[in-house]
Structure formats: C-alpha cells, structure tokens
C-alpha cells in the first residue's frame, strides 16, 4: 500500500491484505480514513500600529478553533486575539480538534496622525485661488477641504473667497487632523445693491485680518468714489448719497506691507 495518495473525498475506506512472508498466511482487512482540512482563517500580511495612540493594537483571527499559539509566547484555547504595543513580525498557529494546524504571519508597521506644518495660500486670483498644505508624519495621508471627498493631492485650486479648512486623514486608520480655518482673500466680481439682502455691498471677506489695508474704488474714468478701511462694511454703490448706475468699476487694494492689487467688478441692479 502506498504511504501517500490523493483523494477528493471527506472519508475513504482502504482495503489491504497483510501476508506473513514466512508462512504465506494472509488476512484481508480494511480501515477507515477520514480527510480533515487544516484550519483556515484570515490574517492580514501587513497591519499598522498607530504610534501616537496610547491604546494597544489588537491582533486577532477567527474564534472557534481548539487552540492558539502566538509568537509572543501567549497560548490558550480561547486566545484568538492578543494586544501589542510594538511594531514587528508576529505569527499565530491555530489548531483544530484533530491536531491539524495552520500558521500565518503578519508584519506590523508604524503609522500616525499627520502634523500640519504649513498652508501656502494664493489669493486675489479667482478662479486660480489655491491652497497647498504640508504635513509631517510616518503615515500615508489623504486630504479633504471643507468636508469634501478625500484625495491624495496636497493642493486645492479654484477656491472661493472666505475661510476654509483642510482635513488630513491617515489611510491606515490613525487619527484625522483638521487645520485651523485659513483665509482666501479675494473680491466679489459683482454686487447688486437693490436692498434684497443679497450681495448688497461690495467688500473683501477677511480684510480685517490685514489691519491698515486701504481700498480705493474708482469709476472707469479714474474718479475716486470711495475709500474703505480694513474694518469698513464695504461699498453700497453710492456716491454723494446717490446710487450709481450699473457699470464696471475699478479698485486699488493697498496691503499693510505695501503690496498693491488692482482689479474691476460690476455693479448690477
């Protein structure tokens, strides 16, 4: 009888004859063979430990096997999971009731929440306003602005004027870091001073973050119509207390460090 053979059955009866080589006597006998599968379970080959999280990481496999042995030396009939606090290579062996076993190994790598080191902003240039975030950390990160979808790109373009924030998510499940709100300084391209409560004044959101700034508004012929400070509530479209006609108007913004920005906008009734 061969010592090894293949079978696709869960059980099999083997018939054999034993012969006494001296007397020639023999006997026909049989034995039952039961085919038992080794334990099968999921165990990710690569896992991550959040090094900035004070809680230990849990390594686990399926319960229901008869015995477990871990490379840490921990073992037991119900020990299908352990807690770890260090990166490295870990293995686990699971046994079934027949003594069959399966061993699998995982590599635990480090990851952590991102630290935001800066946000570079380009404003006064819609639709090309831009913010680029820089971060440090051992993880792989994704980025989202103002609650939008996460992407791998660190730059966001086409930003509207006003305040924004960027969330940085570790792809391995460590904490999400959210930036402080930052300002995209820009001006509206039009306003409608008709008293309906929408776009009634022309102003730059967040200009009060630049104390000492000055805005001068001109008509198309260069006549000064209004001068606004950093904390002024904007221009209501009047000159000498009269509402001006719909037209294009020009402005000059002088920032505290001396930078000058010019542009134009429309008054629409």
C-alpha positions as CSV (number, residue, x, y, z in Angstrom):
1,X,0.0,0.0,0.0
2,X,1.4,3.5,-0.9
3,X,2.2,5.7,2.0
4,X,0.7,8.8,0.2
5,X,-2.3,9.1,-2.1
6,X,-4.7,11.8,-3.3
7,X,-8.4,11.8,-2.6
8,X,-11.2,14.3,-3.0
9,X,-13.5,12.5,-0.6
10,X,-14.0,13.5,3.1
11,X,-13.7,9.9,4.1
12,X,-12.5,6.7,2.5
13,X,-12.3,3.0,3.3
14,X,-8.9,1.4,2.5
15,X,-8.8,-2.4,1.9
16,X,-5.5,-4.1,2.3
17,X,-4.0,-7.7,2.7
18,X,-1.3,-8.5,5.2
19,X,0.9,-11.5,4.3
20,X,3.3,-13.4,6.5
21,X,6.4,-13.7,4.4
22,X,7.4,-16.9,6.3
23,X,4.2,-19.0,6.3
24,X,2.5,-17.4,3.4
25,X,-0.6,-16.9,5.5
26,X,-2.6,-13.7,4.9
27,X,-5.6,-11.8,6.1
28,X,-7.8,-9.3,4.3
29,X,-8.6,-6.3,6.3
30,X,-9.8,-2.7,6.0
31,X,-9.6,0.7,7.7
32,X,-11.4,3.9,7.5
33,X,-9.6,7.1,6.7
34,X,-11.1,10.5,7.4
35,X,-9.8,13.5,5.5
36,X,-9.6,16.6,7.7
37,X,-8.8,20.1,6.5
38,X,-6.3,22.3,8.3
39,X,-7.6,25.4,10.0
40,X,-8.4,28.2,7.5
41,X,-8.6,31.9,8.7
42,X,-7.8,35.4,7.6
43,X,-4.8,37.2,8.9
44,X,-3.6,40.3,7.0
45,X,0.0,40.1,5.9
46,X,0.6,43.8,6.7
47,X,-1.0,45.8,9.6
48,X,-0.4,49.1,11.2
49,X,0.2,50.4,14.7
50,X,-0.7,54.0,15.4
51,X,2.3,55.0,17.4
52,X,0.6,58.2,18.7
53,X,-2.3,56.2,20.1
54,X,-1.8,55.2,23.8
55,X,-4.1,52.2,23.3
56,X,-2.6,48.9,22.2
57,X,-3.3,47.4,18.9
58,X,-5.3,44.1,18.8
59,X,-4.2,41.3,16.5
60,X,-7.0,38.7,16.0
61,X,-8.1,35.8,14.0
62,X,-11.3,33.7,13.9
63,X,-12.5,32.2,17.0
64,X,-13.8,28.6,17.2
65,X,-10.5,26.7,16.9
66,X,-9.4,24.4,19.6
67,X,-6.0,26.0,20.5
68,X,-3.9,29.0,19.6
69,X,-0.2,29.7,19.9
70,X,1.3,33.2,19.3
71,X,4.9,34.1,18.6
72,X,4.8,36.3,21.7
73,X,4.6,33.1,23.8
74,X,0.9,33.6,24.6
75,X,-1.2,30.5,24.1
76,X,-4.5,29.1,25.1
77,X,-7.8,27.5,23.9
78,X,-9.6,30.9,23.7
79,X,-6.7,33.1,22.8
80,X,-7.7,34.1,19.3
81,X,-6.5,37.7,19.8
82,X,-3.7,39.5,21.6
83,X,-2.7,43.1,22.3
84,X,0.6,44.6,21.1
85,X,2.4,47.9,21.6
86,X,5.4,47.5,19.3
87,X,5.9,47.1,15.6
88,X,7.5,43.9,14.2
89,X,6.7,40.5,12.8
90,X,4.0,38.3,14.6
91,X,2.8,34.8,13.8
92,X,-0.1,32.7,15.1
93,X,-0.8,29.0,14.9
94,X,-4.3,27.7,15.1
95,X,-5.2,24.0,15.9
96,X,-8.4,22.1,15.3
97,X,-9.7,19.1,17.3
98,X,-7.8,16.7,15.1
99,X,-4.4,18.3,15.9
100,X,-4.1,19.8,12.4
101,X,-2.6,23.3,12.4
102,X,-2.1,26.4,10.2
103,X,0.5,29.1,10.9
104,X,0.2,32.6,9.4
105,X,2.4,35.7,9.8
106,X,1.8,39.5,9.8
107,X,4.2,42.4,9.6
108,X,3.1,45.3,11.9
109,X,4.3,48.7,10.7
110,X,4.1,52.1,12.3
111,X,1.7,54.9,11.3
112,X,0.5,58.1,13.0
113,X,-1.7,61.1,12.6
114,X,-0.3,63.9,10.5
115,X,1.2,67.1,11.9
116,X,0.3,70.1,9.8
117,X,3.4,72.3,9.3
118,X,2.0,75.0,7.0
119,X,-0.5,76.1,4.4
120,X,0.7,78.1,1.4
121,X,-2.1,80.3,0.0
122,X,-2.5,82.1,-3.3
123,X,-5.5,84.5,-3.3
124,X,-6.9,87.5,-5.2
125,X,-6.8,85.4,-8.3
126,X,-10.1,83.6,-8.7
127,X,-10.7,81.0,-10.3
128,X,-7.0,80.2,-9.6
129,X,-7.0,80.7,-5.9
130,X,-5.0,77.9,-4.3
131,X,-4.0,76.4,-1.0
132,X,-1.2,73.8,-0.6
133,X,-0.8,72.0,2.7
134,X,2.4,70.5,4.0
135,X,2.5,67.8,6.7
136,X,4.9,65.5,8.5
137,X,4.4,62.0,9.9
138,X,5.2,58.4,9.2
139,X,1.8,57.6,7.7
140,X,0.3,57.7,4.2
141,X,-2.2,60.6,4.1
142,X,-5.3,61.8,2.2
143,X,-6.6,65.3,2.2
144,X,-10.1,66.9,2.0
145,X,-11.2,70.6,2.0
146,X,-14.4,71.9,3.7
147,X,-15.8,68.4,4.2
148,X,-15.4,67.3,0.6
149,X,-14.0,64.0,-0.7
150,X,-10.5,62.8,0.3
151,X,-7.8,62.9,-2.3
152,X,-4.0,62.3,-2.3
153,X,-3.2,65.7,-3.8
154,X,-2.0,68.3,-1.2
155,X,-3.1,71.3,-3.4
156,X,-6.6,72.6,-3.8
157,X,-7.4,75.1,-6.6
158,X,-10.4,77.2,-7.6
159,X,-11.1,78.2,-4.0
160,X,-13.8,80.8,-3.3
161,X,-13.0,83.8,-1.2
162,X,-13.5,83.4,2.5
163,X,-12.5,80.8,5.2
164,X,-11.6,77.2,4.5
165,X,-10.1,74.3,6.4
166,X,-8.3,71.1,5.4
167,X,-8.7,67.7,7.0
168,X,-5.8,65.2,6.8
169,X,-6.6,61.5,7.2
170,X,-4.2,58.7,7.8
171,X,-5.1,55.9,5.4
172,X,-4.3,53.2,8.0
173,X,-7.0,54.4,10.4
174,X,-5.0,56.6,12.7
175,X,-6.5,60.0,13.8
176,X,-7.6,62.7,11.4
177,X,-6.0,66.2,11.8
178,X,-8.0,69.3,10.9
179,X,-6.3,72.6,10.1
180,X,-7.2,75.9,11.7
181,X,-9.5,77.9,9.3
182,X,-7.5,79.9,6.8
183,X,-8.4,82.8,4.6
184,X,-8.6,83.1,0.9
185,X,-8.5,86.8,0.3
186,X,-10.4,87.8,-2.8
187,X,-13.0,90.2,-4.1
188,X,-16.5,89.7,-5.5
189,X,-16.7,90.2,-9.2
190,X,-20.1,91.8,-8.9
191,X,-22.7,93.1,-6.4
192,X,-26.4,94.1,-6.6
193,X,-27.2,97.0,-4.3
194,X,-31.0,96.6,-4.6
195,X,-31.9,96.1,-0.9
196,X,-32.9,92.5,-1.1
197,X,-30.3,91.4,1.4
198,X,-28.1,89.5,-1.1
199,X,-24.9,91.0,-2.4
200,X,-26.0,94.5,-1.4
201,X,-22.4,95.7,-0.7
202,X,-19.1,95.1,-2.3
203,X,-16.4,94.1,0.2
204,X,-13.5,91.7,0.8
205,X,-14.2,89.0,3.3
206,X,-11.4,88.8,5.9
207,X,-9.7,92.0,5.1
208,X,-9.8,92.8,8.8
209,X,-7.0,90.3,9.2
210,X,-4.9,92.9,7.4
211,X,-5.1,95.9,9.7
212,X,-4.1,99.1,7.9
213,X,-5.3,98.0,4.5
214,X,-6.9,100.5,2.2
215,X,-9.3,100.0,-0.7
216,X,-10.0,102.8,-3.2
217,X,-12.9,102.5,-5.7
218,X,-12.9,104.4,-9.0
219,X,-15.2,104.7,-11.9
220,X,-14.0,103.9,-15.4
221,X,-12.6,107.4,-15.8
222,X,-10.4,107.2,-12.8
223,X,-12.5,109.3,-10.4
224,X,-12.2,108.3,-6.8
225,X,-15.7,107.3,-5.5
226,X,-14.9,105.6,-2.1
227,X,-12.1,104.8,0.2
228,X,-12.6,101.8,2.5
229,X,-10.5,100.7,5.5
230,X,-9.9,97.1,6.7
231,X,-12.9,97.1,9.1
232,X,-15.3,99.1,6.8
233,X,-18.6,97.3,6.0
234,X,-18.0,97.6,2.2
235,X,-19.3,99.9,-0.5
236,X,-23.0,100.2,-1.1
237,X,-22.7,101.5,-4.6
238,X,-23.4,105.2,-3.8
239,X,-21.6,108.4,-4.4
240,X,-22.6,111.6,-2.6
241,X,-25.5,109.5,-1.2
242,X,-26.8,108.6,-4.7
243,X,-26.9,105.1,-6.1
244,X,-24.7,104.9,-9.2
245,X,-25.8,103.4,-12.4
246,X,-24.9,99.8,-13.4
247,X,-21.4,99.7,-14.8
248,X,-17.9,98.3,-14.3
249,X,-15.9,99.9,-11.5
250,X,-12.2,99.6,-10.6
251,X,-10.4,99.3,-7.3
252,X,-7.0,99.5,-5.8
253,X,-6.1,97.4,-2.7
254,X,-3.1,98.5,-0.7
255,X,-2.0,95.9,1.9
256,X,-0.1,96.8,5.0
257,X,3.3,95.6,3.7
258,X,2.9,97.9,0.6
259,X,1.7,95.3,-1.9
260,X,-0.8,96.8,-4.4
261,X,-3.6,94.8,-6.1
262,X,-5.9,96.2,-8.8
263,X,-9.0,94.8,-10.5
264,X,-12.5,95.6,-11.6
265,X,-16.0,94.5,-10.7
266,X,-19.6,95.2,-11.8
267,X,-22.5,97.0,-10.2
268,X,-25.7,95.3,-11.3
269,X,-29.2,96.4,-10.4
